[in-house]
Amino acid sequence: MKQLLSVLLLALLFTGFINAQFTPNKHYLGPSIGLSFLGSAPQFGANYEYSMDVKNFGRVGIGGIIRYWSYSESFYDGGWKYTDVLIGAQGNYHFKLDTDKFDPWIGLTLAYDAGSVSWDGPSGSIYSSPTYGGFFIGANAGARYWVSPTVGVSARVGFGSLSYGGLDLGVDFKF
């Protein structure tokens, strides 16, 4: 972990003059790892955006999002295990700044959470199986910091329906 942080720090120090801001007609794709606010579970995912300039509006990115996380709740005689796969579409408004290294945005997400629940305990539990998953509507905000013309590190926070929220860190590749 210390080696990874050292490499990232060196990359940030030696990228002083980079022209890499969110560029129209480009694709942005990258993995993310984060912390789901549900049960403090780690989540793994990927983000995709296609960028465009919308006349009289500004810079917009549209694309997809996928997330996976799992967590458990324990009771005296067993516990519930929740598993989620969130697949959806996103639309983000990117703010145009005077710097080419920093790319902040706000956006909306519409997704489907294919959630499942399982009971780990004695059969014939007094607990009824909860309903889980469904359609998700959320809002997010985040930013990319470009460490090279085609690679950026990103941070995103999102909140939405289904009592879901998360904080993600990722790497995005521009092509």
N, C-alpha and C positions, 0 to 999 in steps of 0.2 A: 504494500500500500504506500509506503514511503517513497518507493521508486516511481510509482505512478504519479504521485503528487510532485515529485522533483521534475519529472519530464514535462508535466503540464505547466509548472512554474517557469521552466526554461523556455518553453514554447511561447508563453505569454510575454516574456522579457525580450525575446528576439524577433518579435513581429511588430515592430514599431510603425511601419508605414504600409498598411494593407488596404486595398480597395476591395471590400467584400460584402458590403451591406446587402440586404434583401433585394435581389435583382429580378425585374420582371422576366417572365417566360423561362424561368429556371425551376428545377425540381430540387426538393430538400427532403432527405430521407435519413433516419438515424434511430438507433436504439436508445432506450431510456431505462433507468432503474430508479425506483422511488419508494416512498413510504405512504401506504394507504392509511387514511385516518380511521378506517374500520379495523379495530383490533391491532393497530400498529403493525400491520403485515407488510412485508416488502412486496413490491410489485415490479413486474418486468413488462416492457412494452416496446412499441415502435411508433414513430410519427412519420407522416408523409404530408408534404405541402407542394402545391404548384403555385407559383407566384404570378401575379398579373397587376397591371395598372388599370383601375376602373376610372373612366373619365369623370371628372367633377366629384370624385370621392376620395381616391387615394390608392395606396398599395394594399392588396388583399392576397391572402393565401388560402387555397381550398385544398382539402385532401382527406386523409384517413387517419385513424388512431386505433391502436389495439393495446389492451392491457390484460395482464394475468396476475391474480393474487389469490391467496388462500389463508384462512385463519380459523381458529377454534375458540369455542367458549366451553369452559368446564363447569360441571355441576357435581354434587356429592356422589351421584351414582353413574356418571358418564359425561358425555359432552357432545356438542354439535360441531361439525366441521363444515365450513363454507368454502366453496371454490367458485371463482368468478373469471369469466373471459368477457371482456368488454370490447365490442367491435363497432366502430362508427365513423361518422363524417365530422369534419371540423371546418370552420371558416374563421379566419383570423384577420383582423385589421392591424397592419404594421405601421408604426409611427415613423415618419421620415425625420431623421436627425442630421445635424451637421457633421457627425462622425460616421465613418464607414465601418467601425469595429463593433458597434453596439446596435442591436436590433430588437427593440421592445414591441410587444403586441398584446392585444386583448382579443378574445374570441368566444365563440359558441360551439358546443358539441352536441350532436344528436347521435345516440348509439343504442345498441341492444346489449344488455348484460345477460349472458347465458350463465346464470348462477345455478349452483346445485348445493343441496344440503344433505348431510348424512349424520345419523345418530351413532355414536360409539358408546355403547353401554348395554345393560341387560335388555333383552327383548321384552316387549310388552310395556314399554315406558309410559308413564303418565303424561309425558309431553307430546303434544301433537306436532306433526312436521310443519314447520313454517313455510309459507310461500316465499319465494326468493327469485330475484332477477326481474327482468322486464325492460321496458324502454327507459332510457336515461336522457335527460336534458341537463346540460351543464354549462358553466362559464369558466373560462380560464384566462390567465394572464401569465406572461413570461417574457424572457429575453434570451437572445443569443449573443455570445461574444466571439468574434471571429479570430481564431488563432492563426489562420492562413486564408488565402483567397477561397478555398473550397471546404474548409473544416471549421465548424463552430461548436463551442460548448453551450449548452442551453440549460435553463432552469424554468420550470413551469409549476404553477399552483392552480388547482382546479377544484371546483365545488359544484354539486348538482343534486339532482333528485336521487332517490334510493339511499339517502343518508350517506352518499359517497363524497369523499374529498381526498385529494392526494397531492403530494409534493414530489416532483420528478426532476432528475438531473440526467442529461443526455449529451450525445454527440451527434451533430447533424452534418451531413455531407451534401454539398451543392454540386449538381451536375446538369 
